[in-house]
Amino acid sequence: MSMQHPAPVLVIGGSGVVGAQAAAMLRRFHPSLPLVIGGRDRAKAGRVAAAIGNASAMHVDIDVAGLALSEDARFSAIVVFVKDAALHALDYAQRHGLPHVSVSSGVFEVGPEMARHIHRPAAAPILMASNWLAGAATFPTLVFARDFRRIDTIAIAAVLDEEDMGGPAAYADFDRLTTAAPHALMLKDGRWLWAAGDDAARNVRDVGGNEVVASAYSPFDVLSLADTTGAPNIRFDLVYGQSASRRRGEPFSTEIIIEIDGEGADGDRLARRYELVHPEGQAPLTALGATLAVERLLGLAGGGPVAPGLYLPEVLIEPAYALRRMREIGTTMRQV
């Protein structure tokens, strides 16, 4: 389903590795949706815009109030692929009543965005999509969880290949998110805590059967899954190193391993492990998550335009629909 919009979607960071793929995926799913590729390097943004069509380029400086945009600039939504440390993009979205999507924050950074919404709750819909790869772990987990009557433990491990970092902005995000907070947030025995000591790491079997050490990490998945599943134990771990495909001498891939333990519909104990792999790495899945967010906020899929509010992805996007889209773009899934 697609429709013509009077104003384009502004993709800030749209000339980066992930942002460019997101712009291309928005074009693929919604051919008539106009886009503006925004960034400091207008020439680079222009090359992306020319490649995807029905798009233009614009100089955008996220470190400047007003984003260095002209007063007559008009948009229908803003999606941000770089860290908006000063919240200038969010401020712009609220002042103009525009849906806003961000994908680069950690759970320890939610305070400023929440405060902006609390003080201006009717200004704009704000979707905090800083889950792993913008929802690529949360959505499948919620679909798989439907086979359980009660869930005791959710343990997710993501493998990020060291050759799959992306561009400078992605590396800056990774460096900040893994060093700025000394510990990761996790749910253990129903209590929120910052992982330390024995909780800071665990051994994980990757999709190739290799035992690897994963470090506790806390994208927004831990927040999304806590209230939606009621599980008293939820943790997310990250392996930064070599993906199973590269161990086999193939190009890097991205892996997500989801383990759920609890009680099945028949009352018996049920433990399942699911393995998800995208052969082109993390960028296509992040691009898809941002695409699903934009189309939902604008009312292009899943319902009408979204009202002002503060949202997590699973509140707006149907997990089964997201999982189907993940398969469509090449994600393989198996239960083992």
C-alpha positions in Angstrom: 0.0 0.0 0.0 1.4 3.4 -0.8 0.0 7.0 -1.2 1.3 10.4 -2.1 2.4 12.7 0.7 2.4 16.5 0.4 5.8 16.6 2.2 8.8 14.3 2.1 10.3 12.2 4.9 13.6 13.7 6.1 16.3 11.0 6.6 19.1 12.5 8.7 22.2 10.5 8.1 20.6 9.1 5.0 23.9 9.1 3.1 25.6 6.7 5.6 25.7 3.0 5.2 22.5 2.2 7.1 20.7 5.4 6.4 21.2 4.9 2.6 19.8 1.4 2.8 16.8 2.6 4.8 16.1 5.3 2.2 16.3 2.6 -0.5 14.0 0.3 1.4 11.5 3.1 1.9 11.6 3.7 -1.8 11.1 -0.1 -2.4 8.1 -0.4 -0.1 6.6 3.0 -1.0 7.5 4.2 -4.5 5.5 7.4 -4.3 6.8 8.5 -0.9 9.1 11.5 -1.4 12.3 11.6 0.6 15.0 14.1 1.5 18.4 12.8 2.2 19.9 15.1 4.9 23.5 15.4 6.0 26.4 17.7 6.3 27.8 16.6 2.9 25.2 17.6 0.5 27.0 16.2 -2.5 27.2 12.8 -0.9 23.5 13.0 0.1 22.7 14.0 -3.5 24.3 10.8 -4.9 22.1 8.7 -2.6 19.0 10.7 -3.6 19.8 10.3 -7.3 20.3 6.6 -7.0 16.9 5.9 -5.3 14.8 8.4 -7.2 11.9 10.6 -6.1 14.3 12.1 -3.5 16.3 15.3 -3.0 19.3 16.2 -0.9 19.6 18.9 1.7 22.3 20.2 4.0 21.4 19.3 7.6 23.5 20.0 10.7 22.2 18.1 13.7 24.5 20.1 16.0 22.7 23.3 15.2 19.4 24.4 16.6 16.9 24.3 13.7 19.2 21.8 11.9 20.4 24.6 9.6 17.2 24.2 7.6 15.4 27.1 5.8 12.2 28.4 7.3 10.2 27.2 4.3 11.4 23.5 4.6 8.4 21.1 5.0 8.5 17.4 6.0 6.0 14.7 6.9 8.4 12.8 9.3 12.0 12.7 10.5 14.1 9.6 11.0 17.5 10.0 12.5 20.4 7.6 11.9 23.0 9.5 13.9 23.2 10.3 17.6 21.1 13.5 18.3 23.2 14.4 21.4 21.6 17.9 21.7 18.1 16.7 20.7 17.9 19.3 18.0 16.2 16.9 15.6 13.7 16.0 18.3 13.1 19.6 19.1 12.5 20.4 15.4 10.0 17.5 15.2 8.1 18.7 18.2 8.0 22.3 17.1 6.6 21.2 13.7 4.4 18.4 14.9 6.3 15.8 13.0 6.6 12.0 13.7 10.2 11.3 14.9 12.1 8.1 14.9 15.5 7.6 16.5 17.6 4.4 16.5 20.9 5.3 18.2 20.3 5.6 21.9 21.1 3.3 24.8 18.7 2.5 27.7 20.9 4.8 29.9 20.1 7.7 27.6 16.3 7.6 27.5 15.9 10.4 30.1 16.3 13.4 27.9 13.9 12.1 25.2 11.3 11.2 27.9 11.6 14.6 29.5 11.0 16.3 26.2 7.8 14.3 25.7 6.6 14.8 29.3 6.9 18.5 28.9 5.3 18.6 25.4 3.1 15.4 25.3 0.8 16.6 22.5 3.6 17.9 20.2 4.5 14.9 18.1 4.6 11.1 18.0 8.1 10.0 19.2 9.2 6.4 18.4 12.2 5.3 20.3 13.4 2.5 18.1 16.9 1.9 19.6 16.2 -1.8 19.9 18.8 -4.1 18.4 18.8 -3.4 14.7 15.6 -1.3 15.2 13.5 -4.3 16.4 15.1 -7.3 14.6 15.3 -9.2 17.9 12.2 -7.9 19.7 9.7 -8.6 16.9 10.6 -12.3 16.4 10.8 -12.9 20.2 7.3 -11.6 20.6 6.0 -13.9 17.8 7.9 -17.0 19.3 6.6 -16.1 22.8 3.0 -16.8 21.7 3.7 -20.5 22.0 4.2 -20.1 25.7 1.7 -19.9 28.5 4.3 -18.6 30.9 7.8 -17.4 30.2 10.5 -17.7 32.8 13.6 -16.6 30.9 14.4 -14.8 27.7 18.1 -14.8 26.7 19.1 -13.1 23.4 22.5 -13.0 21.9 23.5 -11.0 18.9 26.6 -11.5 16.8 28.0 -8.4 15.2 30.9 -9.2 12.9 33.9 -6.9 13.3 33.8 -6.3 9.6 30.2 -5.3 9.7 30.4 -2.1 11.7 29.2 0.2 8.9 30.3 3.9 8.7 31.8 6.3 11.2 28.5 7.2 12.8 27.7 3.6 13.5 31.2 3.1 15.0 30.7 6.2 17.2 27.4 4.8 18.4 28.9 1.4 19.2 31.9 2.9 21.0 29.6 5.2 23.1 27.0 2.5 23.9 29.7 0.0 25.0 31.8 2.4 27.0 29.7 5.2 28.4 27.7 3.0 30.8 29.8 0.6 32.9 27.1 -2.0 33.1 24.2 -3.3 31.0 20.6 -3.3 32.2 19.0 -6.7 32.7 16.0 -8.3 34.5 16.9 -11.0 37.0 14.4 -12.7 39.2 11.9 -9.9 38.5 14.3 -7.2 39.6 16.1 -4.7 37.3 19.8 -4.5 37.8 23.0 -3.4 36.2 24.9 -6.5 35.1 28.2 -7.0 37.0 30.4 -9.8 38.1 29.1 -13.2 36.9 26.2 -11.5 35.2 28.4 -9.4 32.9 29.1 -12.2 30.4 28.0 -15.7 29.4 29.0 -18.4 27.1 26.9 -18.7 23.9 26.7 -21.2 21.1 26.6 -19.3 17.8 24.7 -20.5 14.7 27.8 -22.5 13.6 28.0 -24.4 16.8 31.0 -22.5 18.2 31.2 -21.6 21.9 31.8 -17.9 22.2 31.8 -15.4 25.0 29.1 -12.8 24.9 29.0 -9.6 27.0 25.9 -8.2 28.6 24.4 -5.4 26.5 21.2 -3.4 26.8 19.5 -2.1 23.8 15.8 -1.2 24.2 14.8 -4.9 23.7 15.1 -5.5 27.5 12.5 -2.7 28.0 10.2 -3.8 25.2 10.2 -7.5 26.2 9.7 -7.0 30.0 6.2 -5.6 29.8 5.0 -7.5 26.8 6.0 -11.0 28.0 6.0 -10.7 31.8 9.2 -12.8 32.0 11.1 -12.3 35.2 14.5 -13.0 33.6 15.5 -11.1 30.5 19.0 -10.4 29.2 20.6 -9.4 26.0 24.2 -10.2 25.2 26.5 -9.1 22.4 29.3 -11.0 20.6 31.6 -8.6 18.7 34.0 -10.6 16.6 33.6 -13.2 13.8 30.3 -14.4 12.5 29.8 -18.1 11.8 29.7 -17.4 8.1 33.0 -15.7 8.1 34.5 -18.6 10.1 33.5 -20.7 7.1 35.4 -18.4 4.7 32.2 -16.6 3.5 31.3 -12.9 3.8 30.1 -11.7 7.2 26.5 -12.1 8.3 24.6 -10.9 11.3 23.2 -13.5 13.8 20.5 -13.3 16.5 20.0 -16.2 18.8 16.8 -16.2 20.9 16.3 -18.7 23.7 13.0 -18.9 25.6 12.3 -21.1 28.6 8.9 -21.4 30.3 5.7 -23.3 30.2 3.9 -24.4 27.1 0.2 -24.3 26.4 -0.1 -27.9 27.8 1.4 -26.9 31.1 4.7 -28.8 30.5 8.1 -27.1 30.5 9.0 -25.7 27.1 12.5 -24.5 26.1 13.2 -23.3 22.6 16.1 -21.8 20.7 15.7 -19.8 17.5 18.5 -18.7 15.1 18.1 -15.8 12.7 20.7 -14.8 10.2 20.9 -12.2 7.5 23.6 -12.9 5.0 24.3 -9.2 4.3 24.9 -8.2 7.9 23.2 -5.7 10.2 22.4 -2.8 7.8 19.4 -4.4 5.9 17.7 -5.3 9.2 18.2 -1.9 10.7 17.0 -0.3 7.5 13.9 -2.4 7.6 13.1 -1.5 11.2 13.3 2.2 10.3 11.2 1.7 7.3 8.5 -0.1 9.3 8.6 2.7 11.8 8.1 5.5 9.2 5.4 3.7 7.3 3.5 3.0 10.6 3.8 6.6 11.9 2.5 8.0 8.6 -0.4 5.6 8.4 1.0 3.8 5.3 0.6 0.4 7.0 -1.0 -1.1 10.1 -3.5 1.7 10.7 -3.9 5.4 10.4 -1.4 8.1 11.2 -0.2 7.8 14.8 -1.2 10.4 17.4 1.3 12.3 19.5 2.9 10.1 22.2 6.0 8.3 23.3 6.3 4.8 21.8 8.4 1.7 21.6 8.3 -0.2 18.3 6.2 -3.2 19.4 3.4 -0.8 20.6 2.9 0.4 17.0 4.1 -2.4 14.7 2.5 -5.9 14.6 5.4 -8.4 15.3 4.1 -11.0 12.9 4.0 -8.4 10.1 7.6 -7.3 11.0 8.7 -10.9 11.0 7.2 -11.5 7.5 9.0 -8.4 6.2 12.3 -9.7 7.7 11.9 -12.9 5.8 11.1 -11.0 2.6 14.4 -9.2 2.7 16.4 -12.3 3.1 16.5 -13.2 6.8 16.6 -17.0 7.4 15.1 -18.4 10.6 15.2 -21.9 12.2 14.2 -23.5 15.4 16.9 -25.8 16.9 
